[in-house]
């Protein structure tokens, strides 16, 4: 920090971009928010807002913390009087129980997960060194019926409940949402019209670079020139970029904030990395592109997933993880936008319920 400013550098070494955030107060990291509340000595039933730095959006956000009544809990065979704090961030609520030294003894979070302090021996019980927890499975939703050959669907009708529509982007383009019923229809690509070179302003903004989608960077231009030809149609450019990302990005989970330049360099990542890189490449190629986040069907369950939409006269879905254009109808858009908008999913996870009503081929 310099003179009440937070200076950030994003991107790979030698190709970093600088941005500055004006600070009105010193921000916290989300992982230390309960320590901050403890040190602030909140009285019981007191609510206070704290500023936290959100690395996914490179911005400051507000999180509300409430001091709840003290509780006695059992931890490692002992009954301990704890201070209970609950935090509300973007509609997602979690709580923590702290001892008199400010150490977290128990914490609850989204998806019903609970962490509790135990001895090292207890923590290792029944766990092989190569075992892990599949959080994508924990977060997924079971489907009430089997969907076969999803890529052949022309219509999918689903009942969605347990959520606030206000937070989501359920209606528009291939999705129609009315009274908890979502109808998704297959997009037509046989007569696409691509208005070049001028786009309306509300479309043209999706040609621009953002801090984590570094369109038009020299490295992006270099890669785009290797993938497409200047004589290709817009649809050909889109298909080539989707196929290149599908074939060249190793599909592995990555614990990081998706950054298009880093994905281009490291060539590995999950759906989020695929989506930010596709957005950057398409924008560099002159095709407006956005990121969509929601759910996709796979082997009897709906998993949280990210993909893209590109503007070719109208918005058309594309998924580089599955090499689909357009994406199959089991791609249920909940959010359209980059990291700042995707945080709205926090208020949905663990609450949303799906019921497939109709599927038509």
ZIDA-V784651 format. One record per residue. RES is the residue in one small letter. PSI is psi in degrees with one decimal (999 if undefined). NEAR is the number of other ideal C-beta (glycine too) atoms within 10 Angstrom. D_CENTER is the distance of its C-alpha to the mean C-alpha in Angstrom with 2 decimals. Layout:
res = (RES | RES)
psi = (PSI | PSI)
near = (NEAR | NEAR)
d_center = (D_CENTER | D_CENTER)
This chain:
res = (x | x | x | x | x | x | x | x | x | x | x | x | x | x | x | x | x | x | x | x | x | x | x | x | x | x | x | x | x | x | x | x | x | x | x | x | x | x | x | x | x | x | x | x | x | x | x | x | x | x | x | x | x | x | x | x | x | x | x | x | x | x | x | x | x | x | x | x | x | x | x | x | x | x | x | x | x | x | x | x | x | x | x | x | x | x | x | x | x | x | x | x | x | x | x | x | x | x | x | x | x | x | x | x | x | x | x | x | x | x | x | x | x | x | x | x | x | x | x | x | x | x | x | x | x | x | x | x | x | x | x | x | x | x | x | x | x | x | x | x | x | x | x | x | x | x | x | x | x | x | x | x | x | x | x | x | x | x | x | x | x | x | x | x | x | x | x | x | x | x | x | x | x | x | x | x | x | x | x | x | x | x | x | x | x | x | x | x | x | x | x | x | x | x | x | x | x | x | x | x | x | x | x | x | x | x | x | x | x | x | x | x | x | x | x | x | x | x | x | x | x | x | x | x | x | x | x | x | x | x | x | x | x | x | x | x | x | x | x | x | x | x | x | x | x | x | x | x | x | x | x | x | x | x | x | x | x | x | x | x | x | x | x | x | x | x | x | x | x | x | x | x | x | x | x | x | x | x | x | x | x | x | x | x | x | x | x | x | x | x | x | x | x | x | x | x | x | x | x | x | x | x | x | x | x | x | x | x | x | x | x | x | x | x | x | x | x | x | x | x | x | x | x | x | x | x | x | x | x | x | x | x | x | x | x | x | x | x | x | x | x | x | x | x | x | x | x | x | x | x | x | x | x | x | x | x | x | x | x | x | x)
psi = (139.5 | 119.8 | 58.2 | 28.5 | 142.3 | 117.0 | 125.1 | 142.1 | 124.0 | 153.7 | 178.4 | 155.8 | 134.4 | -9.6 | 39.1 | 149.8 | 140.7 | 136.9 | 155.7 | 142.4 | 125.0 | 130.3 | 130.5 | -21.0 | 162.0 | 123.1 | 161.1 | 163.1 | 146.7 | -32.1 | -18.6 | 17.7 | -34.5 | -33.7 | -39.4 | -42.0 | -39.4 | -46.4 | -23.0 | -7.0 | 51.8 | 136.7 | 161.9 | 137.9 | 8.1 | 142.3 | 133.2 | 143.0 | 136.7 | 149.9 | 129.3 | 151.4 | 125.7 | 105.8 | -21.1 | -24.6 | -1.0 | 46.8 | 170.5 | 140.5 | 161.6 | 138.1 | 133.0 | 132.2 | 131.8 | 134.4 | 110.5 | 168.9 | 146.3 | 151.1 | 147.5 | 123.0 | 159.0 | 122.1 | 123.4 | 41.1 | 5.4 | 143.9 | 121.5 | 134.9 | 122.3 | 158.0 | 127.2 | 129.1 | 141.9 | 134.5 | 139.1 | 116.1 | 114.8 | 36.9 | -6.9 | 130.9 | 133.8 | 158.9 | 157.3 | 146.8 | 120.3 | 145.6 | -174.6 | -12.1 | -2.6 | 7.6 | 136.5 | 122.8 | -29.5 | 145.0 | 135.6 | 152.1 | -161.4 | 160.2 | 13.8 | 12.2 | 141.4 | 134.2 | 140.3 | 143.8 | 126.1 | 172.7 | 156.7 | -37.6 | -43.3 | -39.4 | -30.5 | -5.8 | 128.1 | 11.4 | 118.3 | 157.3 | -30.9 | 6.6 | 156.5 | 171.9 | 127.9 | 93.8 | -25.8 | -35.7 | -42.3 | -39.6 | -15.4 | 164.6 | 135.8 | 143.9 | 140.4 | -17.6 | 160.4 | 137.2 | 119.0 | 141.9 | 57.6 | -31.1 | -13.3 | -2.3 | 139.1 | -20.4 | 138.2 | 127.4 | 127.2 | 140.3 | 127.3 | 127.3 | 170.6 | 11.2 | 166.3 | 118.7 | -26.8 | -31.9 | -12.2 | 165.0 | 67.3 | -25.7 | 138.0 | 148.9 | -124.1 | -5.3 | 134.9 | 121.5 | 120.6 | 124.2 | 53.2 | 3.7 | 120.6 | 123.3 | 123.8 | 126.6 | 147.4 | 137.9 | 145.4 | 125.5 | 2.4 | -22.2 | 43.9 | 140.0 | 130.1 | 101.2 | 97.1 | 149.3 | -3.7 | 131.0 | 149.4 | 153.2 | -37.1 | -13.4 | -40.4 | -27.5 | -21.0 | 16.6 | -10.9 | 154.9 | 152.1 | 169.1 | -32.2 | -7.2 | 85.3 | 66.6 | 150.1 | 4.1 | 147.0 | -36.8 | -35.4 | -42.7 | -41.6 | -43.0 | -40.5 | -40.9 | -25.1 | -23.0 | -40.5 | 166.9 | 152.2 | -24.2 | -6.0 | 146.0 | 166.4 | -40.9 | -39.4 | -41.2 | -45.6 | -48.3 | -40.3 | -40.5 | -44.5 | -45.9 | -39.7 | -45.5 | -41.9 | -42.2 | -24.8 | -11.5 | 118.1 | 128.2 | 92.0 | 145.7 | 139.8 | 127.0 | 80.1 | 171.2 | 120.9 | 131.6 | 117.6 | -42.4 | -39.9 | -36.0 | -41.5 | -37.1 | -48.0 | -22.5 | 46.5 | 153.8 | 170.9 | -159.8 | -33.7 | -40.9 | -40.9 | -43.8 | -41.2 | -36.3 | -42.7 | -44.5 | -44.0 | -42.6 | -43.4 | -44.5 | -39.2 | -33.9 | 1.4 | 16.6 | 116.6 | 135.5 | 146.9 | 172.8 | 135.0 | 145.1 | 139.1 | -131.0 | 149.2 | 144.4 | 135.0 | 118.2 | 53.0 | 2.3 | 160.3 | 124.6 | 148.9 | 137.4 | 160.1 | 144.3 | -164.1 | 161.0 | 140.8 | 146.4 | 110.2 | 60.9 | -34.3 | 167.2 | 126.2 | 136.1 | 153.0 | 138.9 | 111.3 | -18.7 | -39.8 | 2.1 | 52.8 | 133.3 | 113.2 | 166.6 | 148.8 | 164.1 | -9.2 | -3.9 | 102.7 | 108.1 | 126.1 | -35.8 | 140.0 | 123.4 | 177.7 | -158.4 | -39.8 | -40.3 | -33.6 | -20.4 | -19.8 | -19.6 | -24.3 | -32.5 | -2.5 | -37.1 | 131.4 | -6.4 | -31.2 | 143.1 | 137.7 | 142.2 | 114.7 | 121.5 | -34.8 | 140.3 | 132.3 | 135.1 | 999)
near = (10 | 7 | 7 | 11 | 11 | 17 | 11 | 16 | 9 | 18 | 19 | 16 | 7 | 6 | 16 | 11 | 15 | 10 | 12 | 10 | 15 | 9 | 15 | 8 | 9 | 11 | 19 | 18 | 12 | 16 | 8 | 13 | 19 | 24 | 16 | 21 | 25 | 22 | 10 | 13 | 8 | 18 | 8 | 11 | 9 | 13 | 11 | 15 | 10 | 19 | 15 | 21 | 18 | 19 | 15 | 16 | 18 | 18 | 17 | 17 | 17 | 11 | 19 | 13 | 24 | 18 | 20 | 16 | 8 | 11 | 13 | 9 | 15 | 11 | 15 | 11 | 6 | 8 | 9 | 17 | 11 | 20 | 21 | 17 | 23 | 17 | 21 | 16 | 20 | 16 | 17 | 19 | 16 | 18 | 18 | 23 | 25 | 20 | 16 | 10 | 6 | 13 | 13 | 17 | 20 | 19 | 18 | 16 | 16 | 18 | 13 | 8 | 14 | 10 | 12 | 16 | 16 | 13 | 10 | 6 | 7 | 11 | 10 | 11 | 8 | 6 | 10 | 7 | 6 | 5 | 7 | 9 | 9 | 9 | 12 | 15 | 9 | 12 | 18 | 21 | 16 | 9 | 18 | 13 | 11 | 10 | 18 | 9 | 9 | 19 | 13 | 12 | 19 | 11 | 13 | 25 | 17 | 23 | 14 | 20 | 10 | 11 | 18 | 11 | 11 | 8 | 18 | 21 | 19 | 19 | 12 | 11 | 17 | 21 | 19 | 14 | 18 | 9 | 5 | 15 | 14 | 19 | 16 | 24 | 16 | 19 | 17 | 11 | 13 | 4 | 6 | 15 | 8 | 17 | 12 | 9 | 5 | 7 | 16 | 10 | 6 | 8 | 13 | 12 | 12 | 22 | 18 | 11 | 17 | 20 | 19 | 24 | 29 | 27 | 22 | 14 | 20 | 9 | 18 | 23 | 14 | 11 | 20 | 22 | 12 | 8 | 17 | 21 | 9 | 6 | 6 | 14 | 12 | 21 | 16 | 12 | 23 | 28 | 17 | 17 | 28 | 26 | 14 | 19 | 27 | 17 | 9 | 14 | 21 | 10 | 13 | 9 | 14 | 15 | 5 | 13 | 17 | 25 | 22 | 28 | 22 | 23 | 25 | 24 | 14 | 15 | 13 | 15 | 24 | 18 | 23 | 23 | 29 | 26 | 31 | 28 | 30 | 30 | 28 | 29 | 30 | 29 | 25 | 27 | 24 | 17 | 21 | 21 | 25 | 20 | 25 | 26 | 23 | 25 | 24 | 23 | 24 | 16 | 9 | 12 | 15 | 22 | 16 | 19 | 27 | 24 | 25 | 28 | 25 | 28 | 22 | 20 | 11 | 14 | 20 | 21 | 22 | 26 | 25 | 28 | 23 | 20 | 13 | 17 | 20 | 19 | 27 | 20 | 29 | 22 | 25 | 21 | 24 | 23 | 20 | 18 | 14 | 20 | 22 | 14 | 18 | 22 | 19 | 20 | 22 | 16 | 21 | 23 | 17 | 16 | 14 | 19 | 13 | 19 | 14 | 17 | 14 | 11 | 21 | 12 | 12)
d_center = (27.57 | 30.47 | 32.36 | 29.67 | 27.03 | 24.02 | 24.14 | 21.14 | 21.36 | 18.50 | 19.03 | 21.41 | 24.91 | 27.24 | 24.64 | 22.97 | 22.16 | 23.27 | 21.98 | 23.47 | 22.51 | 25.50 | 25.71 | 27.61 | 27.18 | 26.08 | 22.41 | 21.37 | 18.64 | 16.68 | 18.33 | 21.69 | 21.42 | 23.84 | 26.27 | 26.22 | 26.99 | 29.70 | 31.30 | 31.25 | 33.55 | 32.14 | 34.79 | 34.25 | 32.43 | 31.47 | 28.08 | 26.88 | 23.95 | 22.75 | 21.00 | 18.19 | 16.69 | 12.93 | 12.42 | 8.89 | 10.79 | 14.23 | 15.60 | 17.37 | 16.39 | 18.67 | 18.57 | 21.50 | 23.41 | 26.30 | 29.23 | 30.18 | 33.62 | 34.41 | 34.26 | 36.16 | 34.11 | 35.26 | 33.83 | 35.51 | 38.55 | 39.07 | 38.74 | 37.23 | 37.02 | 33.54 | 31.92 | 28.94 | 26.10 | 23.16 | 20.14 | 18.23 | 14.95 | 13.16 | 15.03 | 14.23 | 17.54 | 18.72 | 22.23 | 24.24 | 27.95 | 29.68 | 33.24 | 35.79 | 34.68 | 31.08 | 29.79 | 27.02 | 28.67 | 26.14 | 22.56 | 20.59 | 16.88 | 14.39 | 15.32 | 18.88 | 18.77 | 21.68 | 22.77 | 26.44 | 28.75 | 31.10 | 33.51 | 32.50 | 34.67 | 33.06 | 29.54 | 30.74 | 32.57 | 31.91 | 29.20 | 30.05 | 28.90 | 26.86 | 25.24 | 21.63 | 19.36 | 16.98 | 14.07 | 12.49 | 15.88 | 16.01 | 12.85 | 14.10 | 16.51 | 20.02 | 21.41 | 24.83 | 26.23 | 25.95 | 24.66 | 26.63 | 26.28 | 23.12 | 23.58 | 26.85 | 25.66 | 26.76 | 25.76 | 23.56 | 24.05 | 22.00 | 22.53 | 19.52 | 20.41 | 19.52 | 17.12 | 17.70 | 17.58 | 17.62 | 13.95 | 12.95 | 13.81 | 15.79 | 18.88 | 19.79 | 20.64 | 20.84 | 19.65 | 22.23 | 21.64 | 24.77 | 25.68 | 22.91 | 23.63 | 21.11 | 22.94 | 21.33 | 23.89 | 24.03 | 23.96 | 27.24 | 27.30 | 31.08 | 31.89 | 29.05 | 30.26 | 28.76 | 30.25 | 30.90 | 31.26 | 30.61 | 27.50 | 27.36 | 25.80 | 22.85 | 22.08 | 23.27 | 20.71 | 18.18 | 20.55 | 20.10 | 18.50 | 15.97 | 15.75 | 13.03 | 13.99 | 17.67 | 19.41 | 23.22 | 23.39 | 26.51 | 24.72 | 22.55 | 25.79 | 27.59 | 25.17 | 25.08 | 28.88 | 29.01 | 26.96 | 28.49 | 31.91 | 32.86 | 34.65 | 31.69 | 30.67 | 27.20 | 26.41 | 27.84 | 25.76 | 22.53 | 23.66 | 24.78 | 21.58 | 19.50 | 22.21 | 22.46 | 18.82 | 19.18 | 22.41 | 21.81 | 18.42 | 18.90 | 16.38 | 15.75 | 13.10 | 12.61 | 12.18 | 11.42 | 9.54 | 9.31 | 12.56 | 14.36 | 17.79 | 17.16 | 15.79 | 18.92 | 21.07 | 19.89 | 19.13 | 16.89 | 13.30 | 11.03 | 9.26 | 6.81 | 10.21 | 11.99 | 10.14 | 10.69 | 14.16 | 15.06 | 14.32 | 16.49 | 19.17 | 19.51 | 19.87 | 22.35 | 24.20 | 24.59 | 22.23 | 19.88 | 16.31 | 12.95 | 9.44 | 8.78 | 6.24 | 8.39 | 10.95 | 13.47 | 16.88 | 18.21 | 21.46 | 21.86 | 18.43 | 15.19 | 12.13 | 8.40 | 7.79 | 6.96 | 10.22 | 12.34 | 15.09 | 18.21 | 21.14 | 24.40 | 26.36 | 23.65 | 19.94 | 19.67 | 16.79 | 16.58 | 14.88 | 15.81 | 14.98 | 17.66 | 19.59 | 19.72 | 20.89 | 20.54 | 17.88 | 19.51 | 19.49 | 17.59 | 14.36 | 13.75 | 11.80 | 10.47 | 8.77 | 10.07 | 9.40 | 7.92 | 6.36 | 8.96 | 8.42 | 4.80 | 6.57 | 8.80 | 7.23 | 9.00 | 12.12 | 11.85 | 11.22 | 14.77 | 16.37 | 15.78 | 18.67 | 19.36 | 22.83 | 23.69 | 26.78 | 27.69 | 26.96 | 29.21 | 29.96)
